[in-house]
Amino acid sequence: MFKRFMISLSLLLMIGGSVELFAKDYNKRYARFAAGLNIDFDQLDPFLKHVSHSILDSGLSDQEINQIVAKVRKMNKNNETKKIGTFEVMYLEKPANIKIEVEVHVKDGNKEVVIYMFSTQELVDVLDEELLKTEEDVE
């Protein structure tokens, strides 16, 4: 009886420790850090192309950019929010994922887009710097 208890306890501790290690590694790589930018709809396509070619080793393809723009074009309700998708990119010669969510604000026929880009903290920090530059250029 004591032997079964010790074996069960050992297995429980090993499984619990493995789950904890896996969770820490998962959170380290895929934690929800985000960079965000508020731009006019017309600036969305050039902005995505700029980010893809200036920051990322291998960024969003033209087809992916066209899909993003097409989905945002169809969003016409004020304060409408949509998860656009998760895209595989290369950053510093390593694969990374960027999850894109968009919120649209429609006022007097003008469409403003708030784009959120979720990824690892390292990539989000770089994206955030680039977003700030873009925001300054727009103003």
NORPEDA-V69187 format. One record per residue. SS is DSSP state (A for helix, B for strand, O for the rest). OMEGA is omega in degrees with one decimal (NA if undefined). NEAR is the number of other C-alpha atoms within 12 Angstrom. Layout:
# NORPEDA-V69187
ss omega near
SS OMEGA NEAR
SS OMEGA NEAR
This chain:
# NORPEDA-V69187
ss omega near
O 179.4 7
A -179.7 8
A 178.6 9
A 179.1 10
A -179.1 11
A 178.3 12
A 179.0 13
A 179.3 14
A 178.6 14
A 178.5 14
A 179.2 14
A 179.4 14
A 178.6 14
A -179.6 14
A 178.7 14
A 178.2 14
A 178.5 14
A 179.3 14
A 179.6 14
A 178.0 14
A 179.4 14
A -178.3 15
A 178.6 15
A 179.4 14
A -180.0 13
A -179.1 14
A 179.5 16
A -177.5 16
A -169.8 22
A 179.2 24
O -174.6 21
O 171.5 22
B -176.5 26
B 170.2 27
B -177.5 30
B -179.0 29
B 176.9 33
B -178.3 28
B 173.0 31
B -178.4 29
O -178.3 32
A -177.2 19
A -175.7 24
A -178.5 33
A 178.9 29
A 179.4 20
A -179.6 32
A 177.7 36
A 179.4 24
A 179.7 23
A -177.9 32
A -175.0 27
A -175.6 20
A -175.5 20
O -172.1 28
O 175.3 29
O 177.0 20
B -172.2 23
O 179.4 29
O 177.7 34
O 177.3 23
A 179.4 18
A 179.0 15
A 178.1 23
A 178.5 26
A 177.5 19
A 179.7 21
A -178.7 33
A 179.6 28
A 179.0 18
A -179.5 27
A 178.8 36
A -178.4 28
O 180.0 18
O -175.9 25
O 178.8 24
O 177.8 20
O -179.1 20
O 177.0 17
B -179.7 22
B -178.3 23
B 171.3 25
B -175.3 23
B 179.3 28
B 177.1 22
B -174.1 20
B 178.2 27
B 179.2 23
B 174.0 27
B 177.3 22
B -175.8 27
O 177.1 16
O 177.0 12
B 176.7 17
B 177.7 19
B 175.8 27
B 172.3 30
B 176.1 38
B -176.9 31
B 172.4 36
B -176.2 28
B 171.8 35
B -176.2 32
B 174.2 32
B -179.2 26
B -179.8 22
B 178.5 14
O 178.1 9
O 177.6 12
B 179.8 17
B 173.4 27
B -178.0 29
B 170.9 37
B -177.4 31
B 177.2 37
B 179.4 32
B -178.4 36
B 177.0 34
B 177.1 35
O -177.6 29
A -178.6 23
A -179.1 26
A 179.5 34
A 177.7 32
A 179.1 20
A 177.7 26
A -179.0 34
A 177.2 27
A -179.4 20
A 177.8 27
A 177.8 31
A 177.0 20
A -179.3 17
A 180.0 24
A 178.1 19
A 179.1 13
A -179.1 12
A -179.3 16
O NA 10
